[in-house]
Amino acid sequence: ATFKMAELPVEQYNREESDTVPIDTSESEYRGTWYWTKRFGSNTLAVIDYVGGKLAYFFGITSPDWQYAVDMHEDMKREEEREKKEDEEAVEEIKSRIAQRMQAAEEGKEN
């Protein structure tokens, strides 16, 4: 079914009587301003953070002030573990020598 323009109903549309909703431009401008303010602030903060990180890396101030204490503590723990391992090995060596002497003494008694 094809229609010709003459066959379609034509409604008269009066612009003055239309039910358009007036737009409060003051509120929409405020929202637009707030949006751009947040976006500008967020982008500015991101740029400042990036540049600050690069400057800190360049000047070598990226490690914390107390890093020497952390390193010293880790070194002390490693040293304590090494000493403990050496002590355990010494104890095992002494036990093995005692066992050997006891075995030799028992063999000497048997003969």
Phi and psi restraints in degrees (range 20) as a CNS / XPLOR table:
assign (resid 1 and name C) (resid 2 and name N)
       (resid 2 and name CA) (resid 2 and name C) 1.0 -103.9 20.0 2
assign (resid 2 and name N) (resid 2 and name CA)
       (resid 2 and name C) (resid 3 and name N) 1.0 143.5 20.0 2
assign (resid 2 and name C) (resid 3 and name N)
       (resid 3 and name CA) (resid 3 and name C) 1.0 -115.0 20.0 2
assign (resid 3 and name N) (resid 3 and name CA)
       (resid 3 and name C) (resid 4 and name N) 1.0 145.9 20.0 2
assign (resid 3 and name C) (resid 4 and name N)
       (resid 4 and name CA) (resid 4 and name C) 1.0 -102.5 20.0 2
assign (resid 4 and name N) (resid 4 and name CA)
       (resid 4 and name C) (resid 5 and name N) 1.0 156.8 20.0 2
assign (resid 4 and name C) (resid 5 and name N)
       (resid 5 and name CA) (resid 5 and name C) 1.0 -56.9 20.0 2
assign (resid 5 and name N) (resid 5 and name CA)
       (resid 5 and name C) (resid 6 and name N) 1.0 -33.1 20.0 2
assign (resid 5 and name C) (resid 6 and name N)
       (resid 6 and name CA) (resid 6 and name C) 1.0 -69.7 20.0 2
assign (resid 6 and name N) (resid 6 and name CA)
       (resid 6 and name C) (resid 7 and name N) 1.0 -26.8 20.0 2
assign (resid 6 and name C) (resid 7 and name N)
       (resid 7 and name CA) (resid 7 and name C) 1.0 -82.6 20.0 2
assign (resid 7 and name N) (resid 7 and name CA)
       (resid 7 and name C) (resid 8 and name N) 1.0 -21.8 20.0 2
assign (resid 7 and name C) (resid 8 and name N)
       (resid 8 and name CA) (resid 8 and name C) 1.0 -74.7 20.0 2
assign (resid 8 and name N) (resid 8 and name CA)
       (resid 8 and name C) (resid 9 and name N) 1.0 139.8 20.0 2
assign (resid 8 and name C) (resid 9 and name N)
       (resid 9 and name CA) (resid 9 and name C) 1.0 -68.8 20.0 2
assign (resid 9 and name N) (resid 9 and name CA)
       (resid 9 and name C) (resid 10 and name N) 1.0 135.6 20.0 2
assign (resid 9 and name C) (resid 10 and name N)
       (resid 10 and name CA) (resid 10 and name C) 1.0 -111.0 20.0 2
assign (resid 10 and name N) (resid 10 and name CA)
       (resid 10 and name C) (resid 11 and name N) 1.0 122.4 20.0 2
assign (resid 10 and name C) (resid 11 and name N)
       (resid 11 and name CA) (resid 11 and name C) 1.0 -97.1 20.0 2
assign (resid 11 and name N) (resid 11 and name CA)
       (resid 11 and name C) (resid 12 and name N) 1.0 138.7 20.0 2
assign (resid 11 and name C) (resid 12 and name N)
       (resid 12 and name CA) (resid 12 and name C) 1.0 -82.9 20.0 2
assign (resid 12 and name N) (resid 12 and name CA)
       (resid 12 and name C) (resid 13 and name N) 1.0 127.8 20.0 2
assign (resid 12 and name C) (resid 13 and name N)
       (resid 13 and name CA) (resid 13 and name C) 1.0 -118.2 20.0 2
assign (resid 13 and name N) (resid 13 and name CA)
       (resid 13 and name C) (resid 14 and name N) 1.0 112.5 20.0 2
assign (resid 13 and name C) (resid 14 and name N)
       (resid 14 and name CA) (resid 14 and name C) 1.0 -92.4 20.0 2
assign (resid 14 and name N) (resid 14 and name CA)
       (resid 14 and name C) (resid 15 and name N) 1.0 124.0 20.0 2
assign (resid 14 and name C) (resid 15 and name N)
       (resid 15 and name CA) (resid 15 and name C) 1.0 -65.9 20.0 2
assign (resid 15 and name N) (resid 15 and name CA)
       (resid 15 and name C) (resid 16 and name N) 1.0 -33.6 20.0 2
assign (resid 15 and name C) (resid 16 and name N)
       (resid 16 and name CA) (resid 16 and name C) 1.0 -72.0 20.0 2
assign (resid 16 and name N) (resid 16 and name CA)
       (resid 16 and name C) (resid 17 and name N) 1.0 -29.6 20.0 2
assign (resid 16 and name C) (resid 17 and name N)
       (resid 17 and name CA) (resid 17 and name C) 1.0 -94.5 20.0 2
assign (resid 17 and name N) (resid 17 and name CA)
       (resid 17 and name C) (resid 18 and name N) 1.0 2.5 20.0 2
assign (resid 17 and name C) (resid 18 and name N)
       (resid 18 and name CA) (resid 18 and name C) 1.0 -67.8 20.0 2
assign (resid 18 and name N) (resid 18 and name CA)
       (resid 18 and name C) (resid 19 and name N) 1.0 151.8 20.0 2
assign (resid 18 and name C) (resid 19 and name N)
       (resid 19 and name CA) (resid 19 and name C) 1.0 -95.4 20.0 2
assign (resid 19 and name N) (resid 19 and name CA)
       (resid 19 and name C) (resid 20 and name N) 1.0 60.4 20.0 2
assign (resid 19 and name C) (resid 20 and name N)
       (resid 20 and name CA) (resid 20 and name C) 1.0 -85.3 20.0 2
assign (resid 20 and name N) (resid 20 and name CA)
       (resid 20 and name C) (resid 21 and name N) 1.0 145.9 20.0 2
assign (resid 20 and name C) (resid 21 and name N)
       (resid 21 and name CA) (resid 21 and name C) 1.0 -95.2 20.0 2
assign (resid 21 and name N) (resid 21 and name CA)
       (resid 21 and name C) (resid 22 and name N) 1.0 125.9 20.0 2
assign (resid 21 and name C) (resid 22 and name N)
       (resid 22 and name CA) (resid 22 and name C) 1.0 -68.3 20.0 2
assign (resid 22 and name N) (resid 22 and name CA)
       (resid 22 and name C) (resid 23 and name N) 1.0 140.0 20.0 2
assign (resid 22 and name C) (resid 23 and name N)
       (resid 23 and name CA) (resid 23 and name C) 1.0 -97.5 20.0 2
assign (resid 23 and name N) (resid 23 and name CA)
       (resid 23 and name C) (resid 24 and name N) 1.0 128.5 20.0 2
assign (resid 23 and name C) (resid 24 and name N)
       (resid 24 and name CA) (resid 24 and name C) 1.0 -81.3 20.0 2
assign (resid 24 and name N) (resid 24 and name CA)
       (resid 24 and name C) (resid 25 and name N) 1.0 101.2 20.0 2
assign (resid 24 and name C) (resid 25 and name N)
       (resid 25 and name CA) (resid 25 and name C) 1.0 -71.6 20.0 2
assign (resid 25 and name N) (resid 25 and name CA)
       (resid 25 and name C) (resid 26 and name N) 1.0 -24.6 20.0 2
assign (resid 25 and name C) (resid 26 and name N)
       (resid 26 and name CA) (resid 26 and name C) 1.0 -65.4 20.0 2
assign (resid 26 and name N) (resid 26 and name CA)
       (resid 26 and name C) (resid 27 and name N) 1.0 -40.3 20.0 2
assign (resid 26 and name C) (resid 27 and name N)
       (resid 27 and name CA) (resid 27 and name C) 1.0 -70.9 20.0 2
assign (resid 27 and name N) (resid 27 and name CA)
       (resid 27 and name C) (resid 28 and name N) 1.0 -41.6 20.0 2
assign (resid 27 and name C) (resid 28 and name N)
       (resid 28 and name CA) (resid 28 and name C) 1.0 -68.1 20.0 2
assign (resid 28 and name N) (resid 28 and name CA)
       (resid 28 and name C) (resid 29 and name N) 1.0 -35.3 20.0 2
assign (resid 28 and name C) (resid 29 and name N)
       (resid 29 and name CA) (resid 29 and name C) 1.0 -65.6 20.0 2
assign (resid 29 and name N) (resid 29 and name CA)
       (resid 29 and name C) (resid 30 and name N) 1.0 -38.3 20.0 2
assign (resid 29 and name C) (resid 30 and name N)
       (resid 30 and name CA) (resid 30 and name C) 1.0 -63.7 20.0 2
assign (resid 30 and name N) (resid 30 and name CA)
       (resid 30 and name C) (resid 31 and name N) 1.0 -44.3 20.0 2
assign (resid 30 and name C) (resid 31 and name N)
       (resid 31 and name CA) (resid 31 and name C) 1.0 -64.4 20.0 2
assign (resid 31 and name N) (resid 31 and name CA)
       (resid 31 and name C) (resid 32 and name N) 1.0 -40.9 20.0 2
assign (resid 31 and name C) (resid 32 and name N)
       (resid 32 and name CA) (resid 32 and name C) 1.0 -63.8 20.0 2
assign (resid 32 and name N) (resid 32 and name CA)
       (resid 32 and name C) (resid 33 and name N) 1.0 -41.2 20.0 2
assign (resid 32 and name C) (resid 33 and name N)
       (resid 33 and name CA) (resid 33 and name C) 1.0 -65.4 20.0 2
assign (resid 33 and name N) (resid 33 and name CA)
       (resid 33 and name C) (resid 34 and name N) 1.0 -43.1 20.0 2
assign (resid 33 and name C) (resid 34 and name N)
       (resid 34 and name CA) (resid 34 and name C) 1.0 -64.1 20.0 2
assign (resid 34 and name N) (resid 34 and name CA)
       (resid 34 and name C) (resid 35 and name N) 1.0 -40.8 20.0 2
assign (resid 34 and name C) (resid 35 and name N)
       (resid 35 and name CA) (resid 35 and name C) 1.0 -59.8 20.0 2
assign (resid 35 and name N) (resid 35 and name CA)
       (resid 35 and name C) (resid 36 and name N) 1.0 -49.2 20.0 2
assign (resid 35 and name C) (resid 36 and name N)
       (resid 36 and name CA) (resid 36 and name C) 1.0 -69.5 20.0 2
assign (resid 36 and name N) (resid 36 and name CA)
       (resid 36 and name C) (resid 37 and name N) 1.0 -32.5 20.0 2
assign (resid 36 and name C) (resid 37 and name N)
       (resid 37 and name CA) (resid 37 and name C) 1.0 -65.6 20.0 2
assign (resid 37 and name N) (resid 37 and name CA)
       (resid 37 and name C) (resid 38 and name N) 1.0 -46.1 20.0 2
assign (resid 37 and name C) (resid 38 and name N)
       (resid 38 and name CA) (resid 38 and name C) 1.0 -63.0 20.0 2
assign (resid 38 and name N) (resid 38 and name CA)
       (resid 38 and name C) (resid 39 and name N) 1.0 -42.4 20.0 2
assign (resid 38 and name C) (resid 39 and name N)
       (resid 39 and name CA) (resid 39 and name C) 1.0 -65.0 20.0 2
assign (resid 39 and name N) (resid 39 and name CA)
       (resid 39 and name C) (resid 40 and name N) 1.0 -44.6 20.0 2
assign (resid 39 and name C) (resid 40 and name N)
       (resid 40 and name CA) (resid 40 and name C) 1.0 -63.0 20.0 2
assign (resid 40 and name N) (resid 40 and name CA)
       (resid 40 and name C) (resid 41 and name N) 1.0 -44.3 20.0 2
assign (resid 40 and name C) (resid 41 and name N)
       (resid 41 and name CA) (resid 41 and name C) 1.0 -63.0 20.0 2
assign (resid 41 and name N) (resid 41 and name CA)
       (resid 41 and name C) (resid 42 and name N) 1.0 -42.5 20.0 2
assign (resid 41 and name C) (resid 42 and name N)
       (resid 42 and name CA) (resid 42 and name C) 1.0 -65.1 20.0 2
assign (resid 42 and name N) (resid 42 and name CA)
       (resid 42 and name C) (resid 43 and name N) 1.0 -45.1 20.0 2
assign (resid 42 and name C) (resid 43 and name N)
       (resid 43 and name CA) (resid 43 and name C) 1.0 -66.2 20.0 2
assign (resid 43 and name N) (resid 43 and name CA)
       (resid 43 and name C) (resid 44 and name N) 1.0 -39.4 20.0 2
assign (resid 43 and name C) (resid 44 and name N)
       (resid 44 and name CA) (resid 44 and name C) 1.0 -63.0 20.0 2
assign (resid 44 and name N) (resid 44 and name CA)
       (resid 44 and name C) (resid 45 and name N) 1.0 -44.0 20.0 2
assign (resid 44 and name C) (resid 45 and name N)
       (resid 45 and name CA) (resid 45 and name C) 1.0 -61.9 20.0 2
assign (resid 45 and name N) (resid 45 and name CA)
       (resid 45 and name C) (resid 46 and name N) 1.0 -40.8 20.0 2
assign (resid 45 and name C) (resid 46 and name N)
       (resid 46 and name CA) (resid 46 and name C) 1.0 -63.4 20.0 2
assign (resid 46 and name N) (resid 46 and name CA)
       (resid 46 and name C) (resid 47 and name N) 1.0 -41.4 20.0 2
assign (resid 46 and name C) (resid 47 and name N)
       (resid 47 and name CA) (resid 47 and name C) 1.0 -66.6 20.0 2
assign (resid 47 and name N) (resid 47 and name CA)
       (resid 47 and name C) (resid 48 and name N) 1.0 -44.4 20.0 2
assign (resid 47 and name C) (resid 48 and name N)
       (resid 48 and name CA) (resid 48 and name C) 1.0 -62.7 20.0 2
assign (resid 48 and name N) (resid 48 and name CA)
       (resid 48 and name C) (resid 49 and name N) 1.0 -42.1 20.0 2
assign (resid 48 and name C) (resid 49 and name N)
       (resid 49 and name CA) (resid 49 and name C) 1.0 -62.7 20.0 2
assign (resid 49 and name N) (resid 49 and name CA)
       (resid 49 and name C) (resid 50 and name N) 1.0 -43.3 20.0 2
assign (resid 49 and name C) (resid 50 and name N)
       (resid 50 and name CA) (resid 50 and name C) 1.0 -63.6 20.0 2
assign (resid 50 and name N) (resid 50 and name CA)
       (resid 50 and name C) (resid 51 and name N) 1.0 -49.2 20.0 2
assign (resid 50 and name C) (resid 51 and name N)
       (resid 51 and name CA) (resid 51 and name C) 1.0 -64.1 20.0 2
assign (resid 51 and name N) (resid 51 and name CA)
       (resid 51 and name C) (resid 52 and name N) 1.0 -40.6 20.0 2
assign (resid 51 and name C) (resid 52 and name N)
       (resid 52 and name CA) (resid 52 and name C) 1.0 -61.7 20.0 2
assign (resid 52 and name N) (resid 52 and name CA)
       (resid 52 and name C) (resid 53 and name N) 1.0 -40.5 20.0 2
assign (resid 52 and name C) (resid 53 and name N)
       (resid 53 and name CA) (resid 53 and name C) 1.0 -63.8 20.0 2
assign (resid 53 and name N) (resid 53 and name CA)
       (resid 53 and name C) (resid 54 and name N) 1.0 -41.8 20.0 2
assign (resid 53 and name C) (resid 54 and name N)
       (resid 54 and name CA) (resid 54 and name C) 1.0 -66.0 20.0 2
assign (resid 54 and name N) (resid 54 and name CA)
       (resid 54 and name C) (resid 55 and name N) 1.0 -41.5 20.0 2
assign (resid 54 and name C) (resid 55 and name N)
       (resid 55 and name CA) (resid 55 and name C) 1.0 -65.2 20.0 2
assign (resid 55 and name N) (resid 55 and name CA)
       (resid 55 and name C) (resid 56 and name N) 1.0 -41.1 20.0 2
assign (resid 55 and name C) (resid 56 and name N)
       (resid 56 and name CA) (resid 56 and name C) 1.0 -62.1 20.0 2
assign (resid 56 and name N) (resid 56 and name CA)
       (resid 56 and name C) (resid 57 and name N) 1.0 -42.5 20.0 2
assign (resid 56 and name C) (resid 57 and name N)
       (resid 57 and name CA) (resid 57 and name C) 1.0 -63.9 20.0 2
assign (resid 57 and name N) (resid 57 and name CA)
       (resid 57 and name C) (resid 58 and name N) 1.0 -42.5 20.0 2
assign (resid 57 and name C) (resid 58 and name N)
       (resid 58 and name CA) (resid 58 and name C) 1.0 -61.4 20.0 2
assign (resid 58 and name N) (resid 58 and name CA)
       (resid 58 and name C) (resid 59 and name N) 1.0 -43.1 20.0 2
assign (resid 58 and name C) (resid 59 and name N)
       (resid 59 and name CA) (resid 59 and name C) 1.0 -85.3 20.0 2
assign (resid 59 and name N) (resid 59 and name CA)
       (resid 59 and name C) (resid 60 and name N) 1.0 -3.8 20.0 2
assign (resid 59 and name C) (resid 60 and name N)
       (resid 60 and name CA) (resid 60 and name C) 1.0 76.1 20.0 2
assign (resid 60 and name N) (resid 60 and name CA)
       (resid 60 and name C) (resid 61 and name N) 1.0 29.9 20.0 2
assign (resid 60 and name C) (resid 61 and name N)
       (resid 61 and name CA) (resid 61 and name C) 1.0 -111.5 20.0 2
assign (resid 61 and name N) (resid 61 and name CA)
       (resid 61 and name C) (resid 62 and name N) 1.0 35.5 20.0 2
assign (resid 61 and name C) (resid 62 and name N)
       (resid 62 and name CA) (resid 62 and name C) 1.0 -89.0 20.0 2
assign (resid 62 and name N) (resid 62 and name CA)
       (resid 62 and name C) (resid 63 and name N) 1.0 -18.3 20.0 2
assign (resid 62 and name C) (resid 63 and name N)
       (resid 63 and name CA) (resid 63 and name C) 1.0 -87.2 20.0 2
assign (resid 63 and name N) (resid 63 and name CA)
       (resid 63 and name C) (resid 64 and name N) 1.0 148.7 20.0 2
assign (resid 63 and name C) (resid 64 and name N)
       (resid 64 and name CA) (resid 64 and name C) 1.0 -67.5 20.0 2
assign (resid 64 and name N) (resid 64 and name CA)
       (resid 64 and name C) (resid 65 and name N) 1.0 158.0 20.0 2
assign (resid 64 and name C) (resid 65 and name N)
       (resid 65 and name CA) (resid 65 and name C) 1.0 -62.2 20.0 2
assign (resid 65 and name N) (resid 65 and name CA)
       (resid 65 and name C) (resid 66 and name N) 1.0 -28.5 20.0 2
assign (resid 65 and name C) (resid 66 and name N)
       (resid 66 and name CA) (resid 66 and name C) 1.0 -97.6 20.0 2
assign (resid 66 and name N) (resid 66 and name CA)
       (resid 66 and name C) (resid 67 and name N) 1.0 14.5 20.0 2
assign (resid 66 and name C) (resid 67 and name N)
       (resid 67 and name CA) (resid 67 and name C) 1.0 -60.1 20.0 2
assign (resid 67 and name N) (resid 67 and name CA)
       (resid 67 and name C) (resid 68 and name N) 1.0 -34.2 20.0 2
assign (resid 67 and name C) (resid 68 and name N)
       (resid 68 and name CA) (resid 68 and name C) 1.0 -61.9 20.0 2
assign (resid 68 and name N) (resid 68 and name CA)
       (resid 68 and name C) (resid 69 and name N) 1.0 -36.5 20.0 2
assign (resid 68 and name C) (resid 69 and name N)
       (resid 69 and name CA) (resid 69 and name C) 1.0 -69.3 20.0 2
assign (resid 69 and name N) (resid 69 and name CA)
       (resid 69 and name C) (resid 70 and name N) 1.0 -40.3 20.0 2
assign (resid 69 and name C) (resid 70 and name N)
       (resid 70 and name CA) (resid 70 and name C) 1.0 -62.9 20.0 2
assign (resid 70 and name N) (resid 70 and name CA)
       (resid 70 and name C) (resid 71 and name N) 1.0 -45.5 20.0 2
assign (resid 70 and name C) (resid 71 and name N)
       (resid 71 and name CA) (resid 71 and name C) 1.0 -62.6 20.0 2
assign (resid 71 and name N) (resid 71 and name CA)
       (resid 71 and name C) (resid 72 and name N) 1.0 -41.8 20.0 2
assign (resid 71 and name C) (resid 72 and name N)
       (resid 72 and name CA) (resid 72 and name C) 1.0 -63.9 20.0 2
assign (resid 72 and name N) (resid 72 and name CA)
       (resid 72 and name C) (resid 73 and name N) 1.0 -41.5 20.0 2
assign (resid 72 and name C) (resid 73 and name N)
       (resid 73 and name CA) (resid 73 and name C) 1.0 -62.4 20.0 2
assign (resid 73 and name N) (resid 73 and name CA)
       (resid 73 and name C) (resid 74 and name N) 1.0 -44.2 20.0 2
assign (resid 73 and name C) (resid 74 and name N)
       (resid 74 and name CA) (resid 74 and name C) 1.0 -64.2 20.0 2
assign (resid 74 and name N) (resid 74 and name CA)
       (resid 74 and name C) (resid 75 and name N) 1.0 -39.1 20.0 2
assign (resid 74 and name C) (resid 75 and name N)
       (resid 75 and name CA) (resid 75 and name C) 1.0 -63.0 20.0 2
assign (resid 75 and name N) (resid 75 and name CA)
       (resid 75 and name C) (resid 76 and name N) 1.0 -41.6 20.0 2
assign (resid 75 and name C) (resid 76 and name N)
       (resid 76 and name CA) (resid 76 and name C) 1.0 -63.6 20.0 2
assign (resid 76 and name N) (resid 76 and name CA)
       (resid 76 and name C) (resid 77 and name N) 1.0 -41.8 20.0 2
assign (resid 76 and name C) (resid 77 and name N)
       (resid 77 and name CA) (resid 77 and name C) 1.0 -63.2 20.0 2
assign (resid 77 and name N) (resid 77 and name CA)
       (resid 77 and name C) (resid 78 and name N) 1.0 -43.0 20.0 2
assign (resid 77 and name C) (resid 78 and name N)
       (resid 78 and name CA) (resid 78 and name C) 1.0 -62.4 20.0 2
assign (resid 78 and name N) (resid 78 and name CA)
       (resid 78 and name C) (resid 79 and name N) 1.0 -41.6 20.0 2
assign (resid 78 and name C) (resid 79 and name N)
       (resid 79 and name CA) (resid 79 and name C) 1.0 -63.9 20.0 2
assign (resid 79 and name N) (resid 79 and name CA)
       (resid 79 and name C) (resid 80 and name N) 1.0 -43.1 20.0 2
assign (resid 79 and name C) (resid 80 and name N)
       (resid 80 and name CA) (resid 80 and name C) 1.0 -62.6 20.0 2
assign (resid 80 and name N) (resid 80 and name CA)
       (resid 80 and name C) (resid 81 and name N) 1.0 -42.1 20.0 2
assign (resid 80 and name C) (resid 81 and name N)
       (resid 81 and name CA) (resid 81 and name C) 1.0 -64.5 20.0 2
assign (resid 81 and name N) (resid 81 and name CA)
       (resid 81 and name C) (resid 82 and name N) 1.0 -39.8 20.0 2
assign (resid 81 and name C) (resid 82 and name N)
       (resid 82 and name CA) (resid 82 and name C) 1.0 -64.2 20.0 2
assign (resid 82 and name N) (resid 82 and name CA)
       (resid 82 and name C) (resid 83 and name N) 1.0 -44.1 20.0 2
assign (resid 82 and name C) (resid 83 and name N)
       (resid 83 and name CA) (resid 83 and name C) 1.0 -64.2 20.0 2
assign (resid 83 and name N) (resid 83 and name CA)
       (resid 83 and name C) (resid 84 and name N) 1.0 -41.1 20.0 2
assign (resid 83 and name C) (resid 84 and name N)
       (resid 84 and name CA) (resid 84 and name C) 1.0 -62.4 20.0 2
assign (resid 84 and name N) (resid 84 and name CA)
       (resid 84 and name C) (resid 85 and name N) 1.0 -41.6 20.0 2
assign (resid 84 and name C) (resid 85 and name N)
       (resid 85 and name CA) (resid 85 and name C) 1.0 -65.1 20.0 2
assign (resid 85 and name N) (resid 85 and name CA)
       (resid 85 and name C) (resid 86 and name N) 1.0 -42.0 20.0 2
assign (resid 85 and name C) (resid 86 and name N)
       (resid 86 and name CA) (resid 86 and name C) 1.0 -62.9 20.0 2
assign (resid 86 and name N) (resid 86 and name CA)
       (resid 86 and name C) (resid 87 and name N) 1.0 -41.2 20.0 2
assign (resid 86 and name C) (resid 87 and name N)
       (resid 87 and name CA) (resid 87 and name C) 1.0 -62.6 20.0 2
assign (resid 87 and name N) (resid 87 and name CA)
       (resid 87 and name C) (resid 88 and name N) 1.0 -43.2 20.0 2
assign (resid 87 and name C) (resid 88 and name N)
       (resid 88 and name CA) (resid 88 and name C) 1.0 -62.9 20.0 2
assign (resid 88 and name N) (resid 88 and name CA)
       (resid 88 and name C) (resid 89 and name N) 1.0 -40.6 20.0 2
assign (resid 88 and name C) (resid 89 and name N)
       (resid 89 and name CA) (resid 89 and name C) 1.0 -65.2 20.0 2
assign (resid 89 and name N) (resid 89 and name CA)
       (resid 89 and name C) (resid 90 and name N) 1.0 -38.8 20.0 2
assign (resid 89 and name C) (resid 90 and name N)
       (resid 90 and name CA) (resid 90 and name C) 1.0 -65.2 20.0 2
assign (resid 90 and name N) (resid 90 and name CA)
       (resid 90 and name C) (resid 91 and name N) 1.0 -41.7 20.0 2
assign (resid 90 and name C) (resid 91 and name N)
       (resid 91 and name CA) (resid 91 and name C) 1.0 -62.6 20.0 2
assign (resid 91 and name N) (resid 91 and name CA)
       (resid 91 and name C) (resid 92 and name N) 1.0 -44.0 20.0 2
assign (resid 91 and name C) (resid 92 and name N)
       (resid 92 and name CA) (resid 92 and name C) 1.0 -62.2 20.0 2
assign (resid 92 and name N) (resid 92 and name CA)
       (resid 92 and name C) (resid 93 and name N) 1.0 -39.8 20.0 2
assign (resid 92 and name C) (resid 93 and name N)
       (resid 93 and name CA) (resid 93 and name C) 1.0 -63.0 20.0 2
assign (resid 93 and name N) (resid 93 and name CA)
       (resid 93 and name C) (resid 94 and name N) 1.0 -43.5 20.0 2
assign (resid 93 and name C) (resid 94 and name N)
       (resid 94 and name CA) (resid 94 and name C) 1.0 -64.3 20.0 2
assign (resid 94 and name N) (resid 94 and name CA)
       (resid 94 and name C) (resid 95 and name N) 1.0 -44.0 20.0 2
assign (resid 94 and name C) (resid 95 and name N)
       (resid 95 and name CA) (resid 95 and name C) 1.0 -60.5 20.0 2
assign (resid 95 and name N) (resid 95 and name CA)
       (resid 95 and name C) (resid 96 and name N) 1.0 -41.5 20.0 2
assign (resid 95 and name C) (resid 96 and name N)
       (resid 96 and name CA) (resid 96 and name C) 1.0 -66.7 20.0 2
assign (resid 96 and name N) (resid 96 and name CA)
       (resid 96 and name C) (resid 97 and name N) 1.0 -38.7 20.0 2
assign (resid 96 and name C) (resid 97 and name N)
       (resid 97 and name CA) (resid 97 and name C) 1.0 -65.7 20.0 2
assign (resid 97 and name N) (resid 97 and name CA)
       (resid 97 and name C) (resid 98 and name N) 1.0 -41.6 20.0 2
assign (resid 97 and name C) (resid 98 and name N)
       (resid 98 and name CA) (resid 98 and name C) 1.0 -62.2 20.0 2
assign (resid 98 and name N) (resid 98 and name CA)
       (resid 98 and name C) (resid 99 and name N) 1.0 -43.1 20.0 2
assign (resid 98 and name C) (resid 99 and name N)
       (resid 99 and name CA) (resid 99 and name C) 1.0 -63.2 20.0 2
assign (resid 99 and name N) (resid 99 and name CA)
       (resid 99 and name C) (resid 100 and name N) 1.0 -40.3 20.0 2
assign (resid 99 and name C) (resid 100 and name N)
       (resid 100 and name CA) (resid 100 and name C) 1.0 -64.9 20.0 2
assign (resid 100 and name N) (resid 100 and name CA)
       (resid 100 and name C) (resid 101 and name N) 1.0 -42.5 20.0 2
assign (resid 100 and name C) (resid 101 and name N)
       (resid 101 and name CA) (resid 101 and name C) 1.0 -66.8 20.0 2
assign (resid 101 and name N) (resid 101 and name CA)
       (resid 101 and name C) (resid 102 and name N) 1.0 -39.2 20.0 2
assign (resid 101 and name C) (resid 102 and name N)
       (resid 102 and name CA) (resid 102 and name C) 1.0 -65.3 20.0 2
assign (resid 102 and name N) (resid 102 and name CA)
       (resid 102 and name C) (resid 103 and name N) 1.0 -40.5 20.0 2
assign (resid 102 and name C) (resid 103 and name N)
       (resid 103 and name CA) (resid 103 and name C) 1.0 -65.1 20.0 2
assign (resid 103 and name N) (resid 103 and name CA)
       (resid 103 and name C) (resid 104 and name N) 1.0 -41.3 20.0 2
assign (resid 103 and name C) (resid 104 and name N)
       (resid 104 and name CA) (resid 104 and name C) 1.0 -66.1 20.0 2
assign (resid 104 and name N) (resid 104 and name CA)
       (resid 104 and name C) (resid 105 and name N) 1.0 -37.7 20.0 2
assign (resid 104 and name C) (resid 105 and name N)
       (resid 105 and name CA) (resid 105 and name C) 1.0 -66.6 20.0 2
assign (resid 105 and name N) (resid 105 and name CA)
       (resid 105 and name C) (resid 106 and name N) 1.0 -39.5 20.0 2
assign (resid 105 and name C) (resid 106 and name N)
       (resid 106 and name CA) (resid 106 and name C) 1.0 -67.8 20.0 2
assign (resid 106 and name N) (resid 106 and name CA)
       (resid 106 and name C) (resid 107 and name N) 1.0 -37.8 20.0 2
assign (resid 106 and name C) (resid 107 and name N)
       (resid 107 and name CA) (resid 107 and name C) 1.0 -67.2 20.0 2
assign (resid 107 and name N) (resid 107 and name CA)
       (resid 107 and name C) (resid 108 and name N) 1.0 -34.2 20.0 2
assign (resid 107 and name C) (resid 108 and name N)
       (resid 108 and name CA) (resid 108 and name C) 1.0 -69.5 20.0 2
assign (resid 108 and name N) (resid 108 and name CA)
       (resid 108 and name C) (resid 109 and name N) 1.0 -33.9 20.0 2
assign (resid 108 and name C) (resid 109 and name N)
       (resid 109 and name CA) (resid 109 and name C) 1.0 -71.7 20.0 2
assign (resid 109 and name N) (resid 109 and name CA)
       (resid 109 and name C) (resid 110 and name N) 1.0 -34.0 20.0 2
assign (resid 109 and name C) (resid 110 and name N)
       (resid 110 and name CA) (resid 110 and name C) 1.0 -70.7 20.0 2
assign (resid 110 and name N) (resid 110 and name CA)
       (resid 110 and name C) (resid 111 and name N) 1.0 -29.8 20.0 2
